[in-house]
Amino acid sequence: MIHEVDEGLRLLLVDAGLQGSGVDLVFDAPTKDWSARRNAPTVSVFLYDIREDAARRRTGTSEEYDEQGVMTGRRTPPRWFELSYLVTAWTNRPQDEHRLLSEVLRSLIRTDALPGRMLTGSLGELGLTVEIEVAAAGSAGRPSTLDVWSALGGELKAAIDLRVWAPLSGELTPTGPPVTEGLLVRTATARDGEMTGPGRRLRYEGASDPGEQGFAAGRERRLPPGRRRRGGTVR
């Protein structure tokens, strides 16, 4: 799911014409060594935090069917996760960096969700909305931008804080195939020790509806000797 969110963000920025202007779009960590090696205007979309959105957790299962309408398994609900990205621009001059960062910001704030045509893999199959939030106020428990830069070993610079809420598909438990062979009936071993036959398979092909009482509705059940039928006499 994480790599599919990366691809959705890449397509969103490419659709805005960012990559066509000669700018490299990468998902590398903007460390000091990395910045020293780059040789072209670059936008880094660095994933630095992943945590579950527990408020969206659900229980239960849903049934899945194939093209013939046969149930193939049961799947647990998806789990939602919040992915936090640090978006930075890298050029040789601060003015160019700010101009590039402004273009990125304009591209991101045009929508509050990744367009469906940009969702691939499991995100596309689930068909759920992948929300994004740009440059919002920090929430409790999340690393601050200063903490991220300190961990990267680089100098603090202007960055866009981007958050994405994406579903991770639930676990699928396959179910057995439908019964097509009918019921196999075997009798017990005879009292004299002789084995009975191999059994008989029952198949009710084209049988009519037996109604609410079942196939035994027209039969009268015989009771063992000495047993009294309710409301009747001993037989």
Backbone torsions as a table, in degrees:
resi	resn	phi	psi	omega
1	MET	NA	-37.6	-176.7
2	ILE	-63.3	-45.6	179.9
3	HIS	-66.1	-26.4	177.7
4	GLU	-74.5	-33.4	173.0
5	VAL	-66.5	-42.2	175.8
6	ASP	-55.3	-45.6	-179.0
7	GLU	-65.3	-38.2	177.7
8	GLY	-63.0	-42.1	178.0
9	LEU	-66.7	-38.6	178.6
10	ARG	-62.8	-45.2	179.3
11	LEU	-64.4	-34.6	179.5
12	LEU	-64.5	-42.8	-179.9
13	LEU	-75.0	-35.2	176.8
14	VAL	-66.6	-39.0	179.6
15	ASP	-62.8	-28.0	178.2
16	ALA	-81.6	0.5	177.4
17	GLY	86.9	13.8	-175.9
18	LEU	-68.1	-49.1	-175.4
19	GLN	-71.3	-27.4	179.7
20	GLY	-69.8	-14.8	-179.8
21	SER	-89.2	12.7	178.0
22	GLY	86.3	16.3	-179.5
23	VAL	-97.9	131.5	175.5
24	ASP	-78.4	135.6	177.8
25	LEU	-114.9	115.4	-175.4
26	VAL	-130.7	165.7	177.3
27	PHE	-118.6	27.3	-179.8
28	ASP	-79.2	157.2	173.7
29	ALA	-74.5	128.3	-177.3
30	PRO	-79.3	65.7	178.2
31	THR	-78.9	171.2	-179.8
32	LYS	-65.0	-41.2	179.2
33	ASP	-64.8	-40.7	-179.9
34	TRP	-63.9	-45.6	-178.2
35	SER	-63.1	-29.5	179.8
36	ALA	-73.3	-23.4	-176.4
37	ARG	-91.1	-19.0	-175.7
38	ARG	-69.7	149.9	-178.3
39	ASN	-136.3	20.6	178.4
40	ALA	-151.2	157.7	174.2
41	PRO	-55.1	131.3	-170.6
42	THR	-138.2	142.7	169.6
43	VAL	-113.9	123.9	179.1
44	SER	-105.4	126.4	176.0
45	VAL	-113.3	93.1	-170.3
46	PHE	-100.6	121.1	176.5
47	LEU	-81.4	119.3	-176.2
48	TYR	-121.6	-6.9	-178.4
49	ASP	-154.7	138.1	177.8
50	ILE	-135.0	127.3	176.6
51	ARG	-152.1	149.6	-176.7
52	GLU	-76.9	142.2	171.4
53	ASP	-89.6	87.6	-172.9
54	ALA	-63.5	-23.0	-179.2
55	ALA	-65.9	-20.2	-178.8
56	ARG	-98.5	3.8	-177.3
57	ARG	-70.6	136.5	-179.0
58	ARG	-128.0	162.0	178.3
59	THR	-116.2	176.4	179.4
60	GLY	95.2	-174.7	178.8
61	THR	-140.1	160.4	173.8
62	SER	-123.8	149.7	-177.8
63	GLU	-89.9	142.5	177.9
64	GLU	-118.1	142.3	-175.3
65	TYR	-127.4	154.4	176.1
66	ASP	-90.8	-171.9	-176.4
67	GLU	-64.9	-25.1	179.8
68	GLN	-88.0	2.7	-179.8
69	GLY	81.9	13.8	178.8
70	VAL	-91.6	132.0	-179.7
71	MET	-68.1	129.0	-177.8
72	THR	-106.8	-17.4	-179.4
73	GLY	175.4	178.6	176.8
74	ARG	-124.0	135.2	-175.6
75	ARG	-120.4	137.4	175.9
76	THR	-74.7	158.5	-178.7
77	PRO	-64.1	154.7	177.5
78	PRO	-67.6	153.3	174.8
79	ARG	-104.5	135.3	-176.5
80	TRP	-97.9	138.8	-179.4
81	PHE	-130.7	145.1	175.9
82	GLU	-99.5	119.8	179.9
83	LEU	-107.4	126.7	-178.3
84	SER	-109.3	130.2	-178.7
85	TYR	-120.0	147.2	172.2
86	LEU	-108.7	113.3	-176.1
87	VAL	-103.8	120.9	-177.8
88	THR	-131.4	155.1	177.2
89	ALA	-114.9	141.5	-175.2
90	TRP	-132.9	116.5	173.6
91	THR	-140.1	-170.5	-179.6
92	ASN	-88.2	-13.4	-179.2
93	ARG	-130.9	139.5	178.7
94	PRO	-57.0	-37.6	-179.1
95	GLN	-62.2	-40.6	178.7
96	ASP	-68.7	-35.8	177.8
97	GLU	-63.3	-43.7	-179.1
98	HIS	-66.3	-37.8	178.1
99	ARG	-65.0	-42.7	179.2
100	LEU	-66.8	-41.0	179.2
101	LEU	-64.9	-33.9	177.3
102	SER	-65.1	-39.6	177.4
103	GLU	-64.5	-39.3	177.7
104	VAL	-65.1	-43.5	179.8
105	LEU	-61.7	-43.0	179.1
106	ARG	-62.8	-37.8	179.6
107	SER	-67.1	-36.8	-175.3
108	LEU	-78.5	-33.2	-175.1
109	ILE	-84.4	0.3	179.5
110	ARG	-70.0	-20.4	-177.0
111	THR	-144.0	155.0	176.1
112	ASP	-105.5	11.8	177.4
113	ALA	-156.8	150.7	176.0
114	LEU	-68.9	129.7	178.7
115	PRO	-58.1	145.6	-177.8
116	GLY	-57.7	-34.1	-179.0
117	ARG	-69.3	-11.5	179.6
118	MET	-101.6	4.1	178.5
119	LEU	-94.8	123.7	-177.9
120	THR	-116.4	169.0	174.5
121	GLY	58.5	-135.3	-176.9
122	SER	-65.4	-30.7	178.1
123	LEU	-64.4	-39.8	177.3
124	GLY	-68.8	-36.6	-179.7
125	GLU	-68.8	-38.4	-179.8
126	LEU	-68.6	-34.8	178.8
127	GLY	69.2	24.3	179.7
128	LEU	-96.5	157.3	-178.3
129	THR	-75.2	126.7	176.6
130	VAL	-101.6	101.2	-174.4
131	GLU	-80.4	149.3	174.3
132	ILE	-130.0	151.6	178.6
133	GLU	-138.1	131.8	-172.1
134	VAL	-116.9	129.2	172.6
135	ALA	53.7	41.6	178.1
136	ALA	-86.2	164.8	178.1
137	ALA	-65.1	145.0	-179.3
138	GLY	-68.4	150.8	178.9
139	SER	-111.4	160.9	-177.6
140	ALA	-62.8	138.4	177.0
141	GLY	93.4	-16.9	179.6
142	ARG	-87.4	145.4	177.2
143	PRO	-63.3	141.2	176.6
144	SER	-80.8	163.7	179.1
145	THR	-61.0	-37.6	178.6
146	LEU	-62.8	-40.0	177.9
147	ASP	-63.6	-39.7	-179.6
148	VAL	-64.5	-46.7	179.6
149	TRP	-63.4	-37.0	178.3
150	SER	-64.6	-40.4	178.9
151	ALA	-67.8	-31.6	179.5
152	LEU	-77.7	-16.5	-179.5
153	GLY	76.7	20.6	-178.9
154	GLY	-113.0	178.9	179.2
155	GLU	-90.1	144.2	-179.0
156	LEU	-64.2	133.5	176.9
157	LYS	-146.4	169.7	-177.5
158	ALA	-61.1	137.0	-178.7
159	ALA	-151.7	154.4	175.6
160	ILE	-103.3	127.3	176.9
161	ASP	-89.6	118.7	-176.0
162	LEU	-119.1	129.5	177.9
163	ARG	-120.9	140.2	-179.1
164	VAL	-129.9	134.4	176.2
165	TRP	-109.3	114.3	-173.7
166	ALA	-130.4	147.3	179.5
167	PRO	-90.4	141.1	171.0
168	LEU	-104.1	119.4	-173.8
169	SER	-58.0	144.8	-178.2
170	GLY	-72.2	172.8	-179.5
171	GLU	-81.3	136.9	-179.9
172	LEU	-99.1	125.6	174.8
173	THR	-105.8	109.7	-178.2
174	PRO	-64.1	147.5	175.1
175	THR	-106.5	158.9	179.5
176	GLY	-67.8	159.2	178.7
177	PRO	-68.5	157.7	178.9
178	PRO	-63.8	149.5	179.6
179	VAL	-74.3	124.4	-179.2
180	THR	-126.9	-6.8	-174.1
181	GLU	-95.2	-5.2	-179.8
182	GLY	82.0	179.7	-177.1
183	LEU	-91.9	130.6	178.2
184	LEU	-98.7	121.9	-177.8
185	VAL	-107.4	126.1	175.0
186	ARG	-123.4	143.9	176.3
187	THR	-94.8	161.9	-178.6
188	ALA	-76.6	164.7	178.0
189	THR	-63.0	137.4	-178.7
190	ALA	-65.0	159.7	-177.4
191	ARG	-66.9	-29.1	-178.7
192	ASP	-83.7	6.6	176.1
193	GLY	94.4	-7.4	-179.1
194	GLU	-77.0	142.3	179.8
195	MET	-80.2	149.6	178.2
196	THR	-86.7	-177.6	-178.5
197	GLY	-70.5	177.6	-176.3
198	PRO	-72.0	-9.0	179.5
199	GLY	107.5	168.3	-176.6
200	ARG	-132.9	130.5	-179.2
201	ARG	-93.1	128.7	-178.0
202	LEU	-96.9	126.8	176.0
203	ARG	-132.5	120.6	-177.1
204	TYR	-99.8	64.6	-179.8
205	GLU	-77.1	126.8	177.9
206	GLY	71.7	18.1	179.9
207	ALA	-70.9	146.0	178.8
208	SER	-78.6	165.8	-179.8
209	ASP	-67.9	121.0	-178.1
210	PRO	-77.3	-7.9	-179.5
211	GLY	83.6	-173.8	-175.5
212	GLU	-67.6	-26.1	-175.7
213	GLN	-84.2	-10.3	178.7
214	GLY	85.1	-177.9	-177.2
215	PHE	-67.5	-21.6	-177.1
216	ALA	-90.2	10.5	-174.6
217	ALA	-63.8	-35.1	-176.0
218	GLY	-87.3	-1.0	-179.0
219	ARG	-98.3	149.5	174.4
220	GLU	-101.7	120.5	-177.0
221	ARG	-75.6	127.7	177.5
222	ARG	-84.9	134.0	179.9
223	LEU	-94.6	149.7	175.5
224	PRO	-60.7	155.4	178.9
225	PRO	-57.2	137.9	178.4
226	GLY	88.7	-8.0	178.8
227	ARG	-89.5	139.6	-177.2
228	ARG	-103.6	126.1	173.3
229	ARG	-72.4	138.4	-177.4
230	ARG	-56.8	124.4	179.5
231	GLY	82.1	4.7	-177.8
232	GLY	-126.0	-162.3	-177.9
233	THR	-107.0	167.5	178.4
234	VAL	-70.9	136.6	179.5
235	ARG	-102.0	NA	NA
